[in-house]
């Protein structure tokens, strides 16, 4: 799933963060891999590509989050 981070993420990079891409809740954990940036790069307005496992509640447990560089277009 690719989209824009809708609002400031909650949580801390040391443990996990939660953010929304559109209306989809995305949760990271210690196993989440961040590419083209770090956990701290996930900010409101950032364009991200998320790969992960859809949970029963419809949220996504992210296995990988890539920060998209809009200048690469």
N, C-alpha and C positions, 0 to 999 in steps of 0.2 A: 504494500500500500504506500502510495506517495501522496504527500500533501503538506499543508502548512500547519505548524504548531499553533493551536488556537489561542492559548493563554499561557501565562507563566507556569511552568511545571511546579509541582509540589514535591516535597521530599528532599533528600540530599543525595549527592552523587556517591557518597560513601556507602550507602545501603541500597536505595532504589529511588527512582523518580516516577511520577505519574503525570501524563500529559494527554491532551486530546489532539487528534488529527481529524479535523471535521468534527463529527459527533462520536467518533470511535475513541474509547479510552485505551491508552497504551501504558503498560506498566513495565519497567525494567527491573532487573535484579543484578546480583553480583556476576552472573554468567553472561549478561548482555555485552555484546561486542559493539564498540562504536568505531565507525570508519569515517574518514575525511573530517575528523573533529573528535571531540570528547563529549562526555556527559554534559559538561558545562556549556557546550555549543548548542544544546537543545533549549532554545529560548522562544518566546512568543514571536511569531512571524517567520521563524526559520523553516525552510523547506527540507523535509526529511523523507527518507524511504525506510519503511519499517518491514522487517520480516519477523514472523513469530508464530505463536500458537494461539488460536482463538479459544478463549475460555468459555465455560458454560454461561457466564453472565454477558457474553458478547464482547468483552474486553480482549485485548491482545497482549500476551506475555511476550515481550520483544526478545528475540534471540540476537538480532542485529539491527542497529540503527545507523543509517548513513546520512550524513549531513550533506545536502546537495549544494553545490557551488553554482549559483545562478549565473556567474560569469562564464561558465563552461558552455553556455547555449550556443 
